[in-house]
Amino acid sequence: MTALNQSKERADIDIQSIVEQVQSGDTRAYAEIIRCFQKQIYIYCYYMLGTKEEAEDASQDIFIKGLENIHKFSYTVSLSAWLYKIAHHHCIDVIKAKNKGYKFWLNLKQEQVKQTQVPIPEYDEMVHRLLENLHVDEKRILLLHSIEEYSFDEIAAIMDMKAATVRKKYERLRKKLMKENMLGGDIYGHSFKTGG
């Protein structure tokens, strides 16, 4: 047996004893599991979701789900494979929720426009031009705050984020748009408010 295999086997035994501790009620031992797998779960989430903030939030949620379900874990698979499975399903749910929420909002808006029958082509065209250059999250925050006039707390509830994160994202978005001179003119410049 090579030294590498011996150290891997030792690590597996250590993880197994930590899992047994946690399963028998010592939840503090779970911190060691987080320490061992935090980096790779974060990297996985980052590549799945595409942003640092979402990857951080997702990693936390995944480790919470892991702790809540550790009593179901058995060594039919490795602990890391089990955690990755939780991570995969969680990230897929996050992506689906983002897409579903955005499509729902878009459909709702289109229905409202059809019902009001008040065409505002210039405004509409500029908003669409503005939105197509943004990431999904930026679009949602911009639409919910500037157009729908939701508070940061309400947006946080809708998007399953912390209000502070929403505020930070919105401020970054405002700076980005100002830098690109996309806020000029009275047509939609008024929509970009600072408060929450």
Secondary structure in CASP SS format (residue, H / E / C, confidence):
PFRMAT SS
TARGET T0000
AUTHOR 0000-0000-0000
METHOD secondary structure of the structure
MODEL  1
M C 1.00
T C 1.00
A H 1.00
L H 1.00
N H 1.00
Q H 1.00
S H 1.00
K H 1.00
E H 1.00
R H 1.00
A H 1.00
D H 1.00
I H 1.00
D H 1.00
I H 1.00
Q H 1.00
S H 1.00
I H 1.00
V H 1.00
E H 1.00
Q H 1.00
V H 1.00
Q H 1.00
S C 1.00
G C 1.00
D C 1.00
T H 1.00
R H 1.00
A H 1.00
Y H 1.00
A H 1.00
E H 1.00
I H 1.00
I H 1.00
R H 1.00
C H 1.00
F H 1.00
Q H 1.00
K H 1.00
Q H 1.00
I H 1.00
Y H 1.00
I H 1.00
Y H 1.00
C H 1.00
Y H 1.00
Y H 1.00
M H 1.00
L H 1.00
G C 1.00
T C 1.00
K H 1.00
E H 1.00
E H 1.00
A H 1.00
E H 1.00
D H 1.00
A H 1.00
S H 1.00
Q H 1.00
D H 1.00
I H 1.00
F H 1.00
I H 1.00
K H 1.00
G H 1.00
L H 1.00
E H 1.00
N H 1.00
I H 1.00
H H 1.00
K H 1.00
F C 1.00
S C 1.00
Y C 1.00
T C 1.00
V C 1.00
S C 1.00
L H 1.00
S H 1.00
A H 1.00
W H 1.00
L H 1.00
Y H 1.00
K H 1.00
I H 1.00
A H 1.00
H H 1.00
H H 1.00
H H 1.00
C H 1.00
I H 1.00
D H 1.00
V H 1.00
I H 1.00
K H 1.00
A H 1.00
K H 1.00
N H 1.00
K H 1.00
G H 1.00
Y H 1.00
K H 1.00
F H 1.00
W H 1.00
L H 1.00
N H 1.00
L H 1.00
K H 1.00
Q H 1.00
E H 1.00
Q H 1.00
V H 1.00
K H 1.00
Q H 1.00
T H 1.00
Q C 1.00
V C 1.00
P C 1.00
I C 1.00
P H 1.00
E H 1.00
Y H 1.00
D H 1.00
E H 1.00
M H 1.00
V H 1.00
H H 1.00
R H 1.00
L H 1.00
L H 1.00
E C 1.00
N C 1.00
L C 1.00
H C 1.00
V H 1.00
D H 1.00
E H 1.00
K H 1.00
R H 1.00
I H 1.00
L H 1.00
L H 1.00
L H 1.00
H H 1.00
S H 1.00
I H 1.00
E C 1.00
E C 1.00
Y C 1.00
S C 1.00
F H 1.00
D H 1.00
E H 1.00
I H 1.00
A H 1.00
A H 1.00
I H 1.00
M H 1.00
D C 1.00
M C 1.00
K C 1.00
A H 1.00
A H 1.00
T H 1.00
V H 1.00
R H 1.00
K H 1.00
K H 1.00
Y H 1.00
E H 1.00
R H 1.00
L H 1.00
R H 1.00
K H 1.00
K H 1.00
L H 1.00
M H 1.00
K H 1.00
E C 1.00
N C 1.00
M C 1.00
L C 1.00
G C 1.00
G C 1.00
D C 1.00
I C 1.00
Y C 1.00
G H 1.00
H H 1.00
S H 1.00
F C 1.00
K C 1.00
T C 1.00
G C 1.00
G C 1.00
END
